[in-house]
Amino acid sequence: MREVELSVLLPPLATGPAPYPVLYLNDGQDLERLGLPATLAAIYARQAVRPFVLVAIHANEQRVQEYGTAGHPDFNGRGSQAAAYSDFVLQELLPYCQAAYEVSAKPEDAVMAGFSLGGLSAFDLVWHHPEAFSRAGVFSGSFWWRQRAVGAGYTPADRIMHGLVRAGRLHPNHRFWFQTGTLDERNDRNENGVIDSIEDCLDLMEELIRHGLDAQQSIRYVQVEGGHHHPDTWGRVLPDFLLWAFGQEGRRAELPRPLPMVRLQLNPALAPTILLATADIAPAQAAVPLVLPSTTRLVGQLPPAASVIAPHSNTPIMPITRPVEGDFLPYSAGYINLVPLDADPREVLRTQPAEIHALFANLSEEQTEKAYAPGKWTLKEMLLHQIDSERIFAYRAMRFARGDSQDLPGFEQDDYVSHSAANERTVASLLAEYDATRTATVALFDSFTEEQLNCRGTANGGPATVRALLYIVPGHERHHLNIIRERYQPIL
């Protein structure tokens, strides 16, 4: 049992008689990050969609347990409460909303949607409960969800949702909207040149088509060239989804015709660029072309100094989307903003060791034991503080990426430094420890998928995502490099 928070967005006044169609949306806590309120206001102003009620269901720290496939946890035990979540939606949420907000009880008027793991949950609910919903919207769905780990005898047959579709029955009213991004992740299990998120989605669509679903009439697939596994991308394609789900008669014709479902990452120089007719109504953000193949609470269930650290994988490194407000505590913005806008933080992590070594190269042991003012740290203490902080930030990232979102404590940096005995060590030993720590940090962050970068938890009493921690580590080091140049070098 837990208290479930909802954000309910009603249609504009005098927009038509009740009952209204309804969109039930997983991860409702992210409405602002998606720019959804602004998008809704714009499409209503254009009279592009029918009036509908949006019921956004907030997730909490149990997200990785409540989302998934009902009754079928993955190989790591995630999704253990997915069946309880489905029961909550069907037995409590739907009746409540139908009574309180005059939403339709007809399955053809009910749409369920979600992002990433929430998208898998939405699809699972619609597939198994056509008596409640006829349509699902899935943004970068976690269709990798599997009963066996890669490297432990995994085969494509271990993908749970694909197996449930094969074993299930298609309903004639089923309709599905799918979206992927060509930069959703970097993993390619079978090394065929197609990232796993696209391949898993296309394979699921093929299972639906083999069941008899009409691909032209009942499936819409939006593949975003350069799209990431991130609310920035999902927010940009929301107009397409909303027009598909609730478009006024005749307005769905504004949707661009989809390109064929292909298994190669599209090259924007070769594929035609098709912009949505509704592109001007999306929230103001950096434009990326699209290539198409009220609150309520309910109670319910070490390398040399000059070397560059290489990636741990042969997979090319893809661009990283920066964290957004809500991904970190406000004070961390000072660190994040020290990572240049056009820089990949993983590459910054690789190049910083050479800068650290260069700073200490010509300093004596005595010089590195000096502080620039009484009560301030020595250079040795600052270096060990950097090492300690990096280990803690990386540990938090590892915990959150593994689905462990419990509150992690902060630490008192001055206490750590006073107990570090840094001034009793040689510079060489501190640099060796720094190099070993950075090598481990780079390997850890290189291993994360886009979905893992979006994992979040609580640390030091506030929110933190893995993505934010990836920026905080090099930003924190840049902060101290600036202090060394501004305050220490003039006295040495």
KEPA-643035 format. One record per atom (N, C-alpha, C): residue in one letter; z, x negated, y. Coordinates in steps of 0.1 Angstrom, whole numbers, plus 5000, padded with zeros to 4 digits. Atoms other than C-alpha are relative to their C-alpha. Layout:
// residues N
AZXY...
END
This chain:
// residues 492
M500049924988M500050005000M500049915012R499950064987R499249885035R499550095011E500549934989E498550015069E498749965004V501450044997V494850025077V499750055014E500349974986E493750005113E498550045001L501449964997L490550185124L499649995014S500549984986S488450165155S498950114998V500949895001V486550495159V499350025013L500949984988L483650515184L499350134999L500649875000L482550865192L498750005008P501350004992P479050955205P500350055014P499849954986P478551035242P500250155000L499849864998L479651375254L498750085000A501149915000A477251665250A498849944994T501150065007T475051485225T499550084988G500549925012G474651765200G501250064993P498949935008P476651985177P500549924989A499450065012A479051865150A499550094988P499550135004P479251775122P499049895003Y500850124997Y477951425130Y499749914988P500250115010P476351165108P501149895003V498950104998V478750875103V499649874994L500250135005L478650505098L501449944997Y498750065004Y481650355079Y499749854999L500350154999L481749975087L501149924996N499050105004N483649705070N500249895011D499750104990D485249425090D499950055015G500049934987G485849665119G500749925011Q499350084990Q487949405137Q499149915008D501050084993D484749225147D499150075009L501049924992L483149495168L499649925013E500350064988E483449295200E499149874998R500850135003R482148965184R498650044997L501349965003L479149165172L499250065012G500649934988G478549315207G499650144997L500549865004L478349655190L500350105011P499949904990P479849865218P498950005010A501150014990A477249735243A498650044993T501249955007T474449785217T499950154999L500049855001L475550145211L499750065014A500249944987A475650215248A498549995004A501550024997A472050075252A499150094992I501049925008I470450265223I500350155003Y499849864996Y472150595234Y499350025013A500749994987A470750535269A498550024998R501549995003R467250505254R499750124991Q500249885009Q467850815232Q499249964988A500750065012A466750595203A500650054987V499349965012V469250725178V500750145002R499349875000R470851055168R501549975003P498550034998P474551085179P500749994986F499250025012F476850955152F501349945003V498650054999V480450855147V500149874993L499850135006L481250495140L501549984996V498750025005V484350435118V500149864995A500050145003A485150065118A501449974994I498850025008I487649965091I500549865001H499550144998H489749655100H500449944987A499550085011A490249395074A501249925004N498950094997N493349175072N500049884991E500050125007E494448865054E499750024985Q500349975013Q493849035021Q498550034998R501549975000R490049065029R499349964987V500750055012V488948845000V500450074987Q499549935011Q490949054976Q499550155000E500449864999E490049404989E498550025000Y501449995000Y486349334993Y499449944987G500650055012G484049274963G499450124992T500549895009T482949484933T501250064993A498849925005A485449754922A500149974985G499750025014G487049654889G499449884994H500650125005H485149334886H500249885010P499750124992P486849034903P499049894996D500950115003D484848714905D500849894991F499450105009F485548394884F501349955005N498750064994N488348294908N501050105002G499049894999G490148624907G499950075014R500149934987R488948734942R499450144997G500549865002G488249104946G500950084991S499149945009S491349194926S500450145005Q499649874995Q492049494949Q498850085005A501249934996A488449604954A500050154995A499949865005A489049914932A500950085008A499049934991A492050014953A499450035013Y500749984987Y489949964984Y499050124999S500949905002S487250184970S500750145000D499349885001D489750454961D500550055014F499649974986F491150434997F498950075008V501149954992V487750485012V499650144996L500549875006L486750774989L501150115001Q499049905001Q490050954986Q500850035013E499249984988E491750905020E499249995012L500850034988L489350765046L499050115003L501149904998L486451005041L500650145004P499449874997P488551325040P500750005014Y499450004987Y490551215070Y499050005012C501050004989C487551135092C499250135001Q500749875000Q485751455081Q500950115007A499249904994A488751655093A500349965015A499550044987A489751455124A498949985010Y501150044990Y486351355139Y498750084997E501149915003E484051635126E498749924995V501150075006V481851395106V499550084988S500649925011S479551535080S500549954986A499650045014A480551535043A498849994991K501250015008K476951535032K499749854997P500350145003P476051205014P498849955008E501250044993E472651195032E500349975015D499650034986D474551175066D501049895000A499050115000A476950895055A499449874996V500550145002V476050525058V501249914999M499050115001M478250235046M499449875002A500650134997A477649885059A501149905001G499150114998G479249545061G499349875000F500650134997F478749175066F500649914989S499650105009S478948895040S500750074988L499349945011L481648995015L500250155002G500049864997G482049325033G498750074998G501349945003G478349385028G499950034985L499949975015L478849344990L500850124997S499149885002S481649594992S499350135003A500749884995A479549845011A498950044989F501049975010F476649814986F500650054987D499349955012D479049854956D500450145001L499649874998L480450164971L498950104999V501249914999V477050324978V499450014986W500750005013W475550224945W500850094990H499249935011H478450374924H500450145005H499549874996H479150674946H499050075009P501049934993P475950854956P500450145004E499549874995E477951174959E500749995013A499350024987A479651024990A499049935010F500950074991F476950795005F498649994994S501450025005S473150775002S499449875005R500650124994R472550465023R501049895002A499150114997A473950115027A499249905008G500550114992G473449835052G500749874997V499450135005V474049475040V499549895008F500350124991F474149185065F500549884992S499650135007S474048845046S501050034989G499149965010G475549005016G500449894990S499550105009S477648804992S499650034985F500549975013F475448874962F500049894990W499750115009W476348534948W501250034991W498749965007W479548704935W499849994985R500350035014R479748584899R501249994992Q498950005009Q481948584869Q500249864993R499950145005R481448214861R499649905011A500350094989A481547914884A498849914997V501150105002V478547694890V500549874995G499550125006G478947394868G500950034988A499249975012A480947584842A499250094991G500849925009G478047724822G499350125008Y500649894993Y476747954850Y498650024998T501449965000T473448134847T499850125010P500249894991P471848394870P500550134994A499549875006A473048664845A501550015003D498549994997D476648584857D500250075014R499849934987R475948754891R500450144998I499449885004I478149054890I499350125005M500749884995M476349304913M498750024993H501349985007H473049234897H500250064986G499749945013G474549314863G500450145001L499649864998L476049634876L498850095003V501249924997V472749744890V499250024987R500749995012R471049664857R500650114990A499349915009A473649864838A500150145006G499849874994G473750154863G498850095001R501149914998R471650444873R499650025015L500549984986L469550474904L500150155004H500049864995H470050794925H498850025009P501249984992P466950944940P500149995015N499850004985N468550954975N500449865005H499550134996H469550584975H499049945010R500850084991R468250385005R500849885004F499350134998F469050025013F499449925011W500550094989W468749795044W500749874997F499550135003F469149425037F499649905011Q500450114991Q469249125060Q500549874995T499650135002T469348755054T499649915011G500450104990G469048445076G499649874993T500550125006T467048135067T501049885001L498950104999L470147925077L501350064997D498849945004D472648155061D500949904993E499250105007E473747855040E499149884997R500850115004R472547525026R499849994985N500050015015N473147574988N498750054994D501249975008D470247584964D500349974986R499550035014R471647614929R498949954991N501050035010N468347594910N499049905006E500850104994E466747344935E498550045001N501449954999N463647564940N499550015014G500449994986G463547534978G500450135007V499649874994V465047884984V501550005000I498550005000I468647894996I500550124992D499449915009D470948094974D500150145006S499749874994S471748374998S498750095001I501249925000I468048475001I499650034986E500449975014E467348434964E500850114994D499149905006D470348644954D499750145005C500349874994C469348914978C498650054995L501349965005L465648914967L500150044985D499849965014D466748924930D500650134999L499449875001L468949224937L499050115003M501049904996M466049404954M499050024988E500949995011E463849324924E500750094989E499449915010E466449484901E499950155004L500149874995L466449794923L498650064997I501449955002I462649814921I499750024986R500249985015R462649774883R500650134996H499449875003H464950074883H499250125005G500849894995G462250274901G500150025014L499949984986L463250244937L498749965007D501350024993D460250274960D500349895011A499750104991A460249944979A499550035014Q500549974986Q458150085008Q500850115007Q499349884994Q460150405013Q501549985000S498649995002S463650315002S500749865003I499550134997I464149945011I499549945013R500550074988R464049765044R500749864999Y499550145001Y464449385043Y499649925013V500250074988V464949185075V500449854998Q499750145002Q464748805071Q499949935014V499950064987V465848625103V499749855000E500350145000E464148295108E501049935010G499050074992G466848055120G501350075001G498749925000G469548315114G501149944992H498850065006H473048205105H500850114994H499049915006H475848365085H501150015010H499150004988H477548455117H499850135008P500149884992P478248755140P498949995011D501150014991D475748615165D498750054995T501349955007T472848675141T500150144997W499849855004W474249005128W499950095013G500149924988G474649125164G498650025005R501449994995R471049055172R499250104992V500849915008V469749255143V500650144999L499449875001L472049555147L499150115005P500949894996P469449755167P499050044989D500949965011D467049735138D500750094989F499249925010F469749855114F500350145005L499649874994L470950135137L498850105001L501249924999L467350255143L499650054986W500349965014W466750255105W500950114995A499049915005A469950445098A500150135008F499749884992F470150695127F498950035010G501149994990G466750675145G499650155002Q500549864997Q465550995162Q498650014993E501349975006E462451155147E498949935008G501150074993G459450935156G500449865005R499650134995R461550645168R500149894990R500050105010R461750465135R498649934999A501350075000A458050395139A500049885009E499950124991E459150145166E500449884992L499650115007L460449925139L498849924995P501150095005P458149625131P499850024985R500349995014R456449645098R500549874994P499550125006P458149405074P498949924994L500950095007L456449105060L500350014985P499750005015P456149065022P501349934997M498750065004M459348975004M499649874993V500550135005V458748594999V501349924997R498950085004R460948334983R500049865007L500050134992L460148055008L500650025013Q499549984986Q461947995040Q498850005009L501149994991L459548105067L500049905011N500250104990N458147855091N499550085013P500449924989P458048005126P498749965006A501350054995A454947795134A498950064992L501149945008L453047965106L500150154998A499849855001A454548315103A499950065013P500049934987P453948575130P501450035005T498849964994T456748635154T500050145004I500049864997I457649005155I501350035007L498849974993L460149115181L500250154999L499749865000L461949435178L499750085012A500249924988A460949715201A501250035007T498749984993T464649755208T500749885004A499350124997A465249395215A500749995014D499450014986D465949455252D501350075001I498749934999I468949675243I501149924993A498950085006A470849405224A500949945010P499250074991P473749235240P499449875005A500650124994A472748945263A500549884992Q499750125007Q472648645240Q498849915000A501150095001A470448345234A499050074990A500949925008A467248505221A499549914988V500650065012V466148415185V499050104995P500949905005P462948575173P500350054986L499749945014L463248805143L498749994993V501249995009V460748745115V500450084989L499649905010L460749035092L499249984987P500749985013P459448975054P500850134997S498649964999S489350495197S500949954989T499350075011T492050325174T500950094993T499249925009T493750505145T500649924989R499450075011R496050385118R500250104988L499849925012L496050515082L500849914991V499350085011V498250415053V499350024987G500849995012G496350335021G500249874992Q499950105010Q496150154990Q499449855006L500050074986L486345395035L498749925001P501250074997P482845265049P500249895011P499850104990P482344955072P500050075014A499849934987A483145025109A498750045006A501249974993A479545025121A499150094992S500849925008S478245235092S500150155004V500049864998V477345605094V500350074987I499649935012I479045835069I498950094996A501149925005A476345995048A500550134995P499649885007P476346355036P500349984986H499750015014H477846415002H498950064992S501049935008S474846614992S498649965005N501450024996N471046574992N499450115008T500549884993T470646915008T500049975015P500150034985P469446885045P501150075007I498949944992I472146955070I499350105010M500549904991M471447285089M500950015012P499349984988P472447365124P501350084999I498849935001I475947495130I500250095013T499849914989T476747795152T501449975005R498750034994R479647735176R501050124998P499049905001P482947925172P500050095012V499949914988V483548225195V501450045002E498749964996E486548365212E500650094989G499449935011G488948505186G500149914987D500050095011D488248215162D501149895001F499150114998F490947995176F501050045011L499049984990L494047985198L499449955014P500650044987P493147955236P500149855003Y499950154996Y494447595240Y498949924993S501050075008S491947485213S498749995007A501350004993A489047565236A499849875007G500250134994G489747245254G499449894991Y500650095010Y488947045222Y498650044997I501349965004I486047255212I498949985010N501050024989N484347225246N499749865002L500350155000L484446845242L498949964991V501150035008V481846875215V498750055007P501149964992P478446885233P499350134994L500649885004L476547215231L498949984990D501250035009D473547055214D500349914988A499650105011A475546845189A500550084988D499549955012D476246915153D501449934998P498750075001P480046855149P500149914988R499950095012R479446705114R499449865004E500650134996E477246435130E500949935009V499050064991V479846375157V501149944991L499050065009L482446315129L499549874994R500550135006R480146055114R499949895009T500250114990T479545865146T501249955007Q498850034993Q483045865160Q500749874995P499350125005P484445585137P499549875007A500550124993A482145325153A500649995013E499450014986E483545415187E501549964999I498650035001I487145395175I500149854997H499950145003H486545055159H499649915012A500350084989A484844925190A501149995010L498850004990L487845025212L501149904995F498950095005F490244825189F499649864997A500550135005A487944535181A500649885007N499650124993N489044295208N501550005005L498649994996L492744405212L500949934991S499050065008S495644205200S501050104995E498949915005E498544355180E500950035012E499149974988E500644315212E499450105009Q500749904991Q498144505233Q500150144995T500049875006T498044795209T501450064998E498649955001E501844825210E500550035014K499649974986K501744895248K499750155003A500349874995A502045235264A499749995015Y500550014986Y500445315298Y501150045010A498949964991A503745465311A501250024991P498849985008P507445495300P500050134993G500049875007G507845755273G498750044994K501349975006K504145755263K499849934987W500250065013W502745665230W499249875002T500850135000T501345315222T498650044994L501349985007L497745285210L500150024985K499849985014K498945245175K500550134996E499549875002E500945555177E499050115002M501049904997M498045745192M499050014989L500950005011L495745635164L500650074988L499449935012L498145745137L500250155003H500049854996H498646075156H498750064997Q501449955002Q494846115154Q499850024985I500149995015I495046055116I500850124995D499149895005D497946295110D499450135004S500649884995S496246565131S498850044992E501249975008E492946535113E500350054986R499649955014R494646565079R500550145001I499549875000I496446875090I498950105003F501149904997F493347045106F499150014987A500849995012A491346965074A500750084989Y499249925010Y494147095052Y499950155003R500149864997R494047425071R498650054997A501449955003A490247445068A499950024985M500149985015M490547385030M500750124995R499349885004R493147655026R499250125003F500749884996F491247915046F498750014992A501249995007A487947825029A500150044986R499749965014R489547884995R500650144999G499549865001G490548235005G501550025002D498650004998D494148145013D500350025015S499949974986S494848315046S501450025005Q498649984996Q498648305047Q500349915012D499750064988D500248195079D500549854997L499650145001L500447815081L500849955012P499250044988P503147645103P499349905008G500550114991G502447425133G500849884997F499250135002F503847075137F500349955014E499650054988E505646895164E499549855001Q500650135000Q503546595173Q500949885004D499250114996D506146395191D501049964989D499150045011D508546415161D499249924989Y500850075010Y505646305138Y499949855005V500250134995V505046005160V501249925000S498850085000S508645905163S500449964986H499750045014H508945895125H498849934993S501250055007S505545735119S500149854997A500050145001A506545365122A498749935002A501450054997A503045305136A500149865005N499950134994N504145005156N500449894991E499750105010E505344825125E498849964991R501250025008R501844835110R499049915008T501150074993T498844615117T498950105004V501249924995V495744755135V499150014988A501049995011A493644675104A500450104990S499649905010S495844885081S499850145006L500149874994L495745175106L498550045000L501449975000L491945155109L499550034986A500449975014A491545145071A500450144996E499549865003E493645465068E499150105008Y500849914992Y491645625096Y498650014994D501349995007D488345535078D500050094988A499949935013A489545675045A500250155004T499849864997T490745995062T498750075005R501349944995R487446045081R499050024989T500949985011T485445995049T500350134993A499649885007A487446265032A499750135008T500249894991T487146495062T498550045000V501549975000V483346465064V499650064987A500449955013A483046525026A500450154999L499549865000L485146845030L499150095008F500849914991F483246995059F498650004996D501350005005D479946895044D499850104988S500149915012S480847105013S500050155003F499849854997F481447435031F498750075002T501149914997T478947715030T500250075013E499849924988E478247935060E501150104998E499049895003E480448205044E501449935001Q498750065000Q483247955040Q500449965015L499850034986L482847845077L500650125007N499549884993N483548205087N501450044995C498749965005C486748225066C501149975011R499050014989R489848275088R501450014994G498649985003G493548255086G500849985012T499150014988T496548205108T500849864999A499350135000A498047865118A500649995014N499350024987N500647785144N500150135008G499849874994G501048155150G498850065006G501249944995G497448225159G498849994991P501250005009P493948275145P499349864999A500950125001A491747995132A499050034989T501049995010T488447995114T499749854995V500550135005V487047705093V499049945010R501050054990R484247685118R500749945013A499350054989A486647645147A500649864997L499350135003L488547365129L499049894998L501050105000L485247185123L499749945014Y500250054987Y484847165160Y501349935006I498750054994I488547095168I500249864996V499850145004V488646775147V499349905009P500650104992P486046585166P500350025015G499649974986G487046755199G501349945003H498750064998H490646645195H499949845001E500150154999E489546285188E499349965014R500650034987R487246295219R501050005011H498949994990H490246405239H500849875001H499250135000H492246095229H499149885004L500950114995L489245865234L499950005015N500050004986N489045985269N501349955006I498750054994I492745925275I500149854998I500050155001I492345565261I499249945011R500850074990R489545485285R500650025014E499549974986E491245655315E501349945003R498650034997R494845545311R500449874993Y499550125007Y495145255285Y499149885004Q500850124997Q492145035292Q500249935013P499750074987P492944975329P501249914999I498850085000I496344825319I499949884989L500150105011L495044605290L499249885005
END
